[in-house]
Amino acid sequence: MAETKTVLVNDGGAPARIMNFTAAADLSAGELLSIDSNGKAALSALNNAPAAGVALVDALSGDLVSMITGSGVMIRMICKANVVVGNLLMIDEAVAGSCLLFDGSDGAENICVGVALEAGDGGLTKCLVF
């Protein structure tokens, strides 16, 4: 039996939407997603652009992937191990689809995507999405 990954924690009174897109590559539940130029769900790789949502399930390239979108939703996203409770988060350009500690210093144009609600261990971490 395949391992079950619980990504959606609380929809906060239904602000979340789950939409299906074709996966542009193999995707894992909890990865941050963007929409590519072909209208497919792809790993978010730019920390100065917002994410479209988070993968609810694993998907192979070309298959449908369910993506959670919405603000004020508690979900589990893939975060770096150095994230602690209360840290603001941004997309990790070095590891597409994951997030790390927000850096808004020196006029950086990084976009904050959420806040950590538990310490990151390098895997799925409970977060509140902005």
Buried (B, 14 or more C-beta within 10 A) or exposed (E): EEEEBEBBBEBBEEEBEBBEBBBBBBBBBBBBBBBBEEEBBBBBBBBEBBBBBBBBBBBEEEEBBBBBBBEEBBBBBBBBEEBEEEBBBBBBBEBBBBBBBBEEEEEEEBBBBBBBBBBBEEBBBBBBBB
